[in-house]
Amino acid sequence: MPSPSGTESQGDGDATLGIRQAETVHAARRNFILLVGLLGLVIGLEAVIFQWALFGAEVSRGKIRQHLAGVPFGWAVLPVVCFAGAGLAGWLVQRVEPDASGSGIPHVKGVLLHLRPMRWLRLTFVKFFGGILAIGSGLSLGREGPTVQLGAAAGAAFGQFFRTNPRLTPQLISCGAGAGLAAAFNAPLAGFLFVIEELRREMSPTTYGGALVAAVCADIVTRSMTGQLPAFRITTVETMPLSALPAVIALGVLLGAVAVVWNRAIVAGSAMMSNVRRVPRWLQSGIMGAIVGLVAWWAPQAVGGGHSTAEWVLNGGCATATIGWLGGMLVLKFVLTVGSYSTGAPGGIFAPMLLMGSLAGALAGRAVGAAFPVLGVDPSAMAILGMAAWFAGSVRAPLTGMVLMLEMTGNYHQLFALSVVCLVAYLMAEQLRDEPIYDALLEADLHRRGVNSGDDVEARHVVFGIQNGSAVEGKKVRDAGFPAGCLVVGLERRGKEFVPHGSLVIEAGDHITVIFPAGNAEAALAIVDMCRGS
């Protein structure tokens, strides 16, 4: 019997409205997934072209070296060539787009916190061509960080070109960054985890769905154009026996501590070089180019990203090389990378970290093998674990490091040993109270250049995703404990917008909009930690 009061009709209307809202949310999510799929394909193509161009530049440097070998004083000519290439890369960064300096990952993190601008067109130009000049000239830098920043810039470009909701721009940027990592390493799962673990995006369907789709699509293009083999083509590596577990733990402790030293050296070197006002940044890059040009004459394995050298180490070179060569190469690579990165030239530290980790792991494997031959430790296996441990201790992203090594080497039987060494290295670095490298570089950059990059802005609006187990989940807005001067001005829950008030309870999956003073970068970083899951 119909209700005379019309309550039943009102309930039906509310239910219909709810269904329509849910359908709208699902349709928007489907459109976003299609968009990031296209974004991943574009980034995959961009990453492959960048990789090929870098390969051509490095081959050209090698041919120049071979040609000069028969020329009197040829050793003095190569540094001049490298000076010109690295100096031009530094000039492009200094005069056209300063945000293209370094690896670019700290800049991406700053953009996602609305603390840095994303001038995607200039950034793409300088990062692409500047990266080719810098790395091709022999600076001890890698292409992986630049590929991540190029992917993030492509995400920003997609947001502008397709006129998406401004709220989705950070999602596009983070998905593009993850796709860039996936394409650079041929590692889609690592690219997906990078978005969640390192870029600190919330675990919402839009985030993890978009990140995974973009990473897989980028990897499809990469594999189609460069082949199905892993990034490191390794023949045979023995499984780490369970009896060698103490050696694995010791390696994690050692490289966790070494990674802390590495982080502090990178931050200190960058700060020192930026304070040298009398020598412009482009000249610093040029001088470092001349130095690596000189080194390349006698030790070409130490310059550039070091991918081929790391592959040689993993394929048994660590067992035939002398201890002195391995140790000397490790120290030389450490010094050259700190010097190259400190100049602000466009290039990352991923690849050098992997080479240094492989050398350190190989040295540890040789030492354990000599002291305890009954353990049957394979130095090549320890080299793989060394790469993962150095990454986990420095970047402080153990899951990404573990999966990255699995996908890059194809040695999935090392899963247990990789899990142990990454966890131990992570805990060791945490125990030493060292900041993750990209967080430290971001904070240093914000303090050095200012949060606003010269913009006359008094406040910032930033959207944060609330994760399960976070410090603010289940708390009222007034009791959440946000830093002084910060104000929650908006809240989105399951596609619906709310005007927040003090008694509103924050739930996992919510997206809150917080306004904070533009000069207070620490407040934004603190809110990120508060909103992350436990």
C-alpha positions as CSV (number, residue, x, y, z in Angstrom):
1,M,0.0,0.0,0.0
2,P,1.4,3.4,-0.9
3,S,2.5,5.5,2.0
4,P,0.2,8.6,2.4
5,S,3.1,10.6,3.6
6,G,5.2,10.1,0.5
7,T,8.2,8.8,2.6
8,E,8.5,5.7,0.3
9,S,8.7,8.0,-2.8
10,Q,11.3,10.2,-1.1
11,G,13.4,7.1,-0.3
12,D,13.2,5.8,-3.9
13,G,14.4,9.2,-5.1
14,D,17.3,9.2,-2.7
15,A,18.3,5.7,-3.8
16,T,18.1,6.7,-7.5
17,L,20.2,9.8,-6.8
18,G,22.8,7.6,-5.0
19,I,22.9,5.2,-7.9
20,R,23.4,8.0,-10.4
21,Q,26.2,9.5,-8.3
22,A,27.9,6.1,-8.1
23,E,27.6,5.6,-11.9
24,T,29.2,9.0,-12.4
25,V,32.1,8.2,-10.1
26,H,32.7,4.8,-11.9
27,A,32.5,6.5,-15.4
28,A,35.0,9.1,-14.3
29,R,37.3,6.4,-13.0
30,R,37.0,4.4,-16.3
31,N,37.9,7.6,-18.3
32,F,40.9,8.2,-16.1
33,I,42.1,4.6,-16.6
34,L,41.9,5.0,-20.3
35,L,43.7,8.3,-20.2
36,V,46.6,7.0,-18.1
37,G,46.8,3.9,-20.4
38,L,47.4,6.3,-23.3
39,L,49.8,8.3,-21.1
40,G,51.8,5.1,-20.4
41,L,52.1,4.3,-24.1
42,V,53.5,7.8,-24.8
43,I,55.9,7.7,-21.9
44,G,57.1,4.2,-23.0
45,L,57.9,5.6,-26.5
46,E,59.6,8.7,-25.0
47,A,61.7,6.5,-22.7
48,V,62.9,4.3,-25.5
49,I,63.9,7.3,-27.7
50,F,65.8,8.7,-24.7
51,Q,67.5,5.4,-24.1
52,W,68.6,5.0,-27.7
53,A,69.8,8.6,-27.9
54,L,71.9,8.1,-24.7
55,F,73.3,4.9,-26.1
56,G,74.3,6.7,-29.3
57,A,76.0,9.5,-27.3
58,E,78.0,7.0,-25.2
59,V,79.0,5.0,-28.3
60,S,80.2,8.2,-29.9
61,R,82.3,9.1,-26.8
62,G,83.9,5.6,-27.0
63,K,84.7,6.1,-30.7
64,I,86.2,9.5,-30.1
65,R,88.4,7.9,-27.4
66,Q,89.5,5.1,-29.8
67,H,90.3,7.7,-32.5
68,L,92.3,9.8,-30.1
69,A,94.3,6.8,-28.9
70,G,96.5,7.2,-32.0
71,V,96.8,11.0,-31.8
72,P,99.6,12.6,-29.8
73,F,98.3,14.0,-26.5
74,G,94.9,12.5,-27.3
75,W,94.4,12.1,-23.6
76,A,94.2,15.9,-23.3
77,V,91.7,16.3,-26.1
78,L,89.0,14.0,-24.7
79,P,88.5,16.2,-21.5
80,V,87.9,19.2,-23.8
81,V,85.2,17.4,-25.7
82,C,83.6,16.3,-22.4
83,F,83.9,19.8,-21.0
84,A,82.0,21.2,-23.9
85,G,79.1,18.7,-23.7
86,A,78.7,18.8,-19.9
87,G,79.1,22.6,-19.8
88,L,76.3,23.0,-22.4
89,A,74.1,20.7,-20.4
90,G,74.7,22.9,-17.3
91,W,74.0,26.1,-19.3
92,L,70.7,24.7,-20.5
93,V,69.7,24.0,-16.9
94,Q,70.9,27.3,-15.6
95,R,69.4,29.5,-18.3
96,V,66.3,27.7,-19.5
97,E,64.9,25.4,-16.7
98,P,66.6,25.1,-13.3
99,D,64.1,22.5,-12.2
100,A,65.7,20.1,-14.7
101,S,68.8,19.8,-12.6
102,G,69.7,16.5,-10.9
103,S,67.6,13.4,-11.0
104,G,64.3,15.2,-11.0
105,I,62.6,13.0,-8.5
106,P,62.9,15.5,-5.6
107,H,61.3,18.0,-8.0
108,V,58.4,15.6,-8.8
109,K,57.8,15.1,-5.0
110,G,57.8,18.9,-4.6
111,V,55.3,19.3,-7.4
112,L,53.0,16.7,-5.9
113,L,53.1,18.7,-2.6
114,H,52.3,21.9,-4.6
115,L,55.6,23.3,-3.5
116,R,57.2,23.4,-6.9
117,P,55.9,24.5,-10.3
118,M,55.7,22.1,-13.3
119,R,56.7,23.9,-16.4
120,W,56.4,20.7,-18.4
121,L,57.4,22.0,-21.9
122,R,60.7,23.7,-20.9
123,L,61.4,20.9,-18.5
124,T,61.0,18.2,-21.1
125,F,63.3,20.0,-23.6
126,V,66.1,20.6,-21.1
127,K,65.9,17.2,-19.4
128,F,65.9,15.3,-22.7
129,F,68.7,17.1,-24.5
130,G,70.6,18.2,-21.4
131,G,70.5,14.6,-20.1
132,I,71.9,13.3,-23.4
133,L,74.7,15.9,-23.2
134,A,75.6,15.3,-19.6
135,I,75.5,11.5,-19.5
136,G,76.8,11.2,-23.0
137,S,79.8,13.4,-21.9
138,G,80.6,10.8,-19.2
139,L,79.2,12.4,-16.1
140,S,78.6,9.7,-13.5
141,L,74.8,10.0,-13.7
142,G,72.0,7.7,-14.8
143,R,69.0,8.0,-17.1
144,E,66.4,6.5,-14.8
145,G,65.7,9.6,-12.6
146,P,65.4,11.8,-15.7
147,T,63.0,9.3,-17.3
148,V,60.9,9.5,-14.1
149,Q,60.8,13.3,-14.3
150,L,60.1,13.2,-18.1
151,G,57.1,10.9,-17.3
152,A,55.8,13.2,-14.7
153,A,56.1,16.1,-17.1
154,A,54.1,14.1,-19.7
155,G,51.4,13.6,-17.0
156,A,51.2,17.3,-16.4
157,A,51.0,17.9,-20.2
158,F,48.2,15.4,-20.5
159,G,46.2,17.1,-17.8
160,Q,46.5,20.4,-19.6
161,F,45.9,19.0,-23.1
162,F,42.8,17.0,-22.1
163,R,41.6,19.7,-19.7
164,T,41.1,17.2,-16.9
165,N,39.8,18.2,-13.4
166,P,42.7,20.0,-11.6
167,R,42.3,17.4,-8.8
168,L,43.4,14.7,-11.2
169,T,46.6,16.5,-12.2
170,P,48.7,15.1,-9.2
171,Q,47.4,11.6,-10.1
172,L,48.5,12.0,-13.7
173,I,51.9,13.3,-12.6
174,S,52.5,10.4,-10.2
175,C,51.2,7.8,-12.8
176,G,53.5,9.3,-15.4
177,A,56.5,9.1,-13.0
178,G,55.8,5.5,-12.2
179,A,55.5,4.7,-15.9
180,G,58.8,6.4,-16.5
181,L,60.5,4.2,-13.9
182,A,58.8,1.1,-15.4
183,A,60.0,2.0,-18.9
184,A,63.5,2.8,-17.7
185,F,64.1,-0.5,-16.0
186,N,61.7,-2.8,-17.8
187,A,60.0,-3.2,-14.4
188,P,56.3,-2.5,-14.3
189,L,55.7,-3.7,-10.8
190,A,58.5,-1.6,-9.5
191,G,57.1,1.4,-11.2
192,F,53.7,0.8,-9.6
193,L,55.3,0.4,-6.1
194,F,57.4,3.5,-6.7
195,V,54.2,5.6,-6.9
196,I,52.8,4.2,-3.7
197,E,56.0,3.8,-1.6
198,E,58.3,6.7,-2.7
199,L,55.8,9.3,-4.1
200,R,53.6,8.5,-1.1
201,R,50.3,8.4,-3.0
202,E,47.3,7.1,-1.1
203,M,45.9,3.6,-1.8
204,S,42.7,4.7,-3.6
205,P,41.4,2.9,-6.6
206,T,42.2,5.8,-8.8
207,T,45.8,5.8,-7.6
208,Y,46.8,2.2,-7.7
209,G,44.6,1.4,-10.7
210,G,46.1,4.3,-12.7
211,A,49.6,3.7,-11.6
212,L,49.5,0.0,-12.5
213,V,47.9,0.6,-15.9
214,A,50.4,3.4,-16.8
215,A,53.4,1.3,-15.8
216,V,52.2,-1.8,-17.7
217,C,51.4,0.2,-20.8
218,A,54.8,1.9,-20.7
219,D,56.5,-1.5,-20.3
220,I,54.6,-2.9,-23.3
221,V,56.1,-0.3,-25.5
222,T,59.5,-0.7,-24.0
223,R,59.5,-4.5,-24.5
224,S,58.1,-4.2,-28.0
225,M,60.9,-1.9,-29.1
226,T,63.9,-3.1,-27.0
227,G,63.1,-6.8,-26.3
228,Q,61.7,-9.0,-23.6
229,L,64.9,-9.6,-21.7
230,P,65.5,-8.1,-18.2
231,A,67.5,-4.9,-17.9
232,F,70.5,-6.9,-16.7
233,R,71.1,-9.9,-18.9
234,I,72.5,-12.4,-16.5
235,T,73.4,-16.0,-17.4
236,T,73.5,-18.0,-14.2
237,V,73.5,-16.9,-10.6
238,E,73.3,-19.5,-7.8
239,T,70.5,-19.4,-5.3
240,M,71.8,-18.0,-1.9
241,P,71.8,-21.0,0.5
242,L,70.0,-20.7,3.8
243,S,73.3,-21.3,5.6
244,A,74.5,-18.0,4.2
245,L,71.7,-16.0,5.9
246,P,74.1,-14.5,8.5
247,A,76.2,-13.1,5.6
248,V,73.1,-11.7,4.0
249,I,72.1,-10.0,7.2
250,A,75.7,-8.6,7.7
251,L,75.6,-7.2,4.1
252,G,72.3,-5.4,4.9
253,V,73.8,-3.9,8.0
254,L,76.9,-2.8,6.2
255,L,75.3,-1.3,3.2
256,G,72.5,0.3,5.2
257,A,75.3,2.2,7.0
258,V,77.2,2.9,3.8
259,A,74.0,4.2,2.1
260,V,73.6,6.8,5.0
261,V,77.2,8.0,4.3
262,W,76.3,8.2,0.6
263,N,73.1,10.2,1.3
264,R,75.0,12.7,3.4
265,A,77.8,13.0,0.9
266,I,75.3,13.8,-1.9
267,V,73.4,16.4,0.1
268,A,76.6,18.0,1.4
269,G,78.2,18.0,-2.0
270,S,75.2,19.7,-3.6
271,A,75.1,22.3,-0.8
272,M,78.8,23.0,-1.1
273,M,78.7,23.5,-4.9
274,S,75.6,25.6,-4.8
275,N,77.4,28.0,-2.4
276,V,80.3,28.5,-4.8
277,R,79.0,31.7,-6.3
278,R,82.1,32.7,-8.2
279,V,81.9,29.7,-10.4
280,P,78.6,29.5,-12.4
281,R,76.8,26.2,-12.4
282,W,77.4,25.6,-16.1
283,L,81.1,26.0,-15.6
284,Q,81.0,23.5,-12.6
285,S,79.4,21.0,-14.9
286,G,82.0,21.6,-17.6
287,I,84.9,21.2,-15.2
288,M,83.4,18.0,-13.9
289,G,83.0,16.9,-17.5
290,A,86.7,17.5,-18.1
291,I,87.6,15.5,-15.0
292,V,85.5,12.5,-16.1
293,G,86.9,12.8,-19.6
294,L,90.4,12.4,-18.1
295,V,89.2,9.4,-16.1
296,A,87.6,7.9,-19.1
297,W,90.9,7.7,-20.9
298,W,92.3,5.2,-18.4
299,A,89.2,3.9,-16.6
300,P,86.2,4.1,-19.0
301,Q,84.2,1.6,-16.8
302,A,83.9,4.3,-14.1
303,V,82.2,7.0,-16.2
304,G,78.6,7.3,-17.4
305,G,75.7,5.5,-15.8
306,G,77.7,2.3,-15.4
307,H,75.0,-0.1,-16.6
308,S,77.4,-2.2,-18.7
309,T,80.0,-2.4,-15.9
310,A,77.3,-3.6,-13.4
311,E,76.1,-6.2,-15.9
312,W,79.7,-7.4,-16.3
313,V,80.1,-7.7,-12.5
314,L,76.8,-9.7,-12.2
315,N,77.9,-12.0,-15.0
316,G,80.9,-13.3,-13.1
317,G,83.3,-10.4,-13.6
318,C,83.3,-10.0,-9.8
319,A,84.8,-13.5,-9.4
320,T,87.7,-12.8,-11.8
321,A,88.6,-9.2,-11.0
322,T,91.1,-8.5,-8.3
323,I,89.9,-7.2,-4.9
324,G,91.9,-4.0,-5.5
325,W,90.1,-3.4,-8.8
326,L,86.7,-3.9,-7.2
327,G,87.5,-1.6,-4.3
328,G,89.2,1.0,-6.4
329,M,86.3,1.1,-8.8
330,L,83.8,1.5,-5.9
331,V,85.7,4.4,-4.4
332,L,86.2,6.1,-7.8
333,K,82.5,5.7,-8.7
334,F,81.5,7.1,-5.4
335,V,83.6,10.2,-5.8
336,L,82.7,10.8,-9.5
337,T,78.9,10.4,-8.8
338,V,79.0,12.8,-5.8
339,G,80.9,15.3,-7.9
340,S,78.8,14.9,-11.0
341,Y,75.5,15.2,-9.1
342,S,76.6,18.2,-7.1
343,T,77.1,20.3,-10.2
344,G,73.3,20.2,-10.8
345,A,73.7,18.7,-14.3
346,P,70.6,16.8,-15.5
347,G,71.1,13.1,-14.5
348,G,70.1,10.7,-11.8
349,I,71.7,8.5,-9.2
350,F,69.8,5.3,-9.7
351,A,72.3,3.7,-12.1
352,P,75.4,4.7,-10.2
353,M,73.8,3.4,-7.0
354,L,73.2,0.0,-8.6
355,L,76.8,-0.2,-9.8
356,M,78.2,0.7,-6.4
357,G,75.9,-1.7,-4.7
358,S,77.0,-4.5,-7.0
359,L,80.6,-3.7,-6.4
360,A,80.1,-3.6,-2.6
361,G,78.1,-6.8,-2.7
362,A,80.8,-8.5,-4.8
363,L,83.5,-7.4,-2.4
364,A,81.5,-8.8,0.5
365,G,80.9,-12.0,-1.3
366,R,84.6,-12.5,-2.0
367,A,85.4,-11.8,1.6
368,V,82.9,-14.3,2.9
369,G,84.0,-16.9,0.4
370,A,87.6,-16.5,1.5
371,A,86.8,-16.6,5.2
372,F,84.0,-19.2,5.2
373,P,84.2,-21.3,2.0
374,V,81.8,-23.9,3.4
375,L,79.0,-21.5,3.0
376,G,79.2,-21.6,-0.8
377,V,78.4,-17.9,-1.3
378,D,78.2,-16.8,-4.9
379,P,79.8,-13.3,-5.3
380,S,77.4,-12.6,-8.2
381,A,74.4,-13.3,-6.0
382,M,75.9,-11.1,-3.3
383,A,76.3,-8.4,-6.0
384,I,72.6,-8.5,-6.7
385,L,71.8,-8.3,-3.0
386,G,74.2,-5.4,-2.7
387,M,72.3,-3.4,-5.3
388,A,69.1,-3.9,-3.5
389,A,70.5,-3.1,-0.1
390,W,72.1,0.1,-1.2
391,F,68.9,1.2,-2.9
392,A,66.8,0.3,0.2
393,G,69.1,2.1,2.6
394,S,69.4,5.2,0.5
395,V,65.9,5.7,-1.0
396,R,64.2,4.0,2.0
397,A,61.8,2.1,-0.3
398,P,62.5,-1.6,0.5
399,L,59.6,-3.0,-1.4
400,T,60.5,-1.1,-4.6
401,G,64.1,-2.1,-4.2
402,M,63.3,-5.8,-3.8
403,V,60.9,-6.0,-6.7
404,L,63.1,-3.8,-8.9
405,M,66.0,-6.3,-8.5
406,L,63.8,-9.2,-9.2
407,E,62.5,-7.6,-12.4
408,M,65.8,-6.2,-13.6
409,T,67.8,-9.5,-13.1
410,G,65.1,-12.1,-13.6
411,N,66.5,-14.0,-10.7
412,Y,63.2,-14.6,-8.9
413,H,64.7,-17.5,-6.8
414,Q,66.6,-14.8,-4.9
415,L,63.3,-13.4,-3.4
416,F,63.9,-14.5,0.2
417,A,67.5,-13.2,0.3
418,L,66.4,-9.9,-1.3
419,S,63.6,-9.5,1.2
420,V,66.0,-10.0,4.1
421,V,68.8,-7.8,2.9
422,C,66.4,-4.9,1.9
423,L,64.6,-5.1,5.3
424,V,67.9,-5.1,7.2
425,A,69.4,-2.2,5.2
426,Y,66.2,-0.2,5.6
427,L,66.1,-0.8,9.4
428,M,69.8,0.1,9.7
429,A,69.4,3.4,7.9
430,E,66.3,4.2,10.0
431,Q,68.3,3.4,13.2
432,L,70.9,5.9,12.1
433,R,68.1,8.5,11.8
434,D,69.0,9.4,8.2
435,E,66.5,11.0,5.9
436,P,65.7,9.2,2.6
437,I,67.8,10.7,-0.1
438,Y,65.0,12.2,-2.2
439,D,63.3,13.8,0.8
440,A,66.6,15.2,2.0
441,L,67.3,16.6,-1.5
442,L,63.8,18.1,-1.7
443,E,64.2,19.9,1.7
444,A,67.6,21.2,0.8
445,D,66.3,22.5,-2.5
446,L,63.3,24.2,-0.9
447,H,65.5,25.9,1.6
448,R,68.1,26.9,-1.0
449,R,65.8,28.3,-3.7
450,G,62.7,29.1,-1.6
451,V,59.4,27.4,-1.7
452,N,57.7,29.7,-4.1
453,S,60.5,30.0,-6.7
454,G,60.0,33.7,-6.7
455,D,56.2,33.6,-6.9
456,D,54.4,36.1,-4.7
457,V,52.1,33.6,-3.1
458,E,51.0,33.7,0.6
459,A,49.4,30.3,1.0
460,R,49.2,26.8,-0.7
461,H,46.3,24.4,-1.1
462,V,47.4,20.8,-1.1
463,V,45.2,17.6,-1.4
464,F,46.2,14.7,0.8
465,G,44.9,11.1,0.7
466,I,44.1,9.4,4.0
467,Q,45.5,5.8,4.1
468,N,44.5,2.9,6.3
469,G,46.2,3.0,9.7
470,S,47.3,6.7,9.3
471,A,47.7,8.9,12.3
472,V,44.6,10.9,11.5
473,E,42.2,8.1,10.6
474,G,39.2,7.9,12.9
475,K,40.0,11.3,14.5
476,K,37.9,14.4,14.3
477,V,39.3,17.3,12.3
478,R,39.9,19.4,15.4
479,D,41.7,16.6,17.1
480,A,43.9,15.4,14.1
481,G,46.9,17.5,15.3
482,F,47.8,19.2,12.0
483,P,50.7,21.6,12.3
484,A,50.0,25.1,13.5
485,G,48.9,27.5,10.7
486,C,47.3,24.7,8.7
487,L,43.6,24.6,8.0
488,V,41.4,21.8,6.5
489,V,39.2,23.6,4.0
490,G,37.7,20.7,2.0
491,L,37.0,16.9,2.2
492,E,36.0,14.5,-0.6
493,R,34.6,11.1,0.4
494,R,33.6,8.5,-2.2
495,G,33.0,11.2,-4.9
496,K,31.1,13.5,-2.6
497,E,32.3,16.9,-1.4
498,F,31.9,18.0,2.2
499,V,32.5,21.2,4.0
500,P,34.7,20.1,6.9
501,H,33.9,21.1,10.5
502,G,35.7,20.4,13.7
503,S,33.5,17.4,14.7
504,L,33.8,15.6,11.2
505,V,35.6,12.3,11.6
506,I,38.3,11.6,9.0
507,E,38.1,8.2,7.4
508,A,40.5,6.1,5.3
509,G,40.1,6.9,1.6
510,D,39.1,10.5,2.2
511,H,40.9,13.3,0.3
512,I,41.4,16.4,2.4
513,T,42.3,19.8,1.1
514,V,44.7,21.7,3.5
515,I,45.8,25.3,3.3
516,F,49.1,26.1,4.8
517,P,51.7,29.0,4.7
518,A,53.6,28.9,1.5
519,G,57.0,29.3,3.3
520,N,56.4,26.3,5.6
521,A,57.5,23.3,3.6
522,E,58.0,21.3,6.7
523,A,54.3,21.5,7.4
524,A,53.4,19.9,4.1
525,L,56.0,17.1,4.6
526,A,54.7,16.5,8.1
527,I,51.1,16.2,6.9
528,V,52.2,13.7,4.3
529,D,53.6,11.5,7.1
530,M,50.4,11.9,9.2
531,C,48.2,10.8,6.3
532,R,50.3,7.8,5.4
533,G,49.4,4.3,6.7
534,S,51.3,2.6,9.4
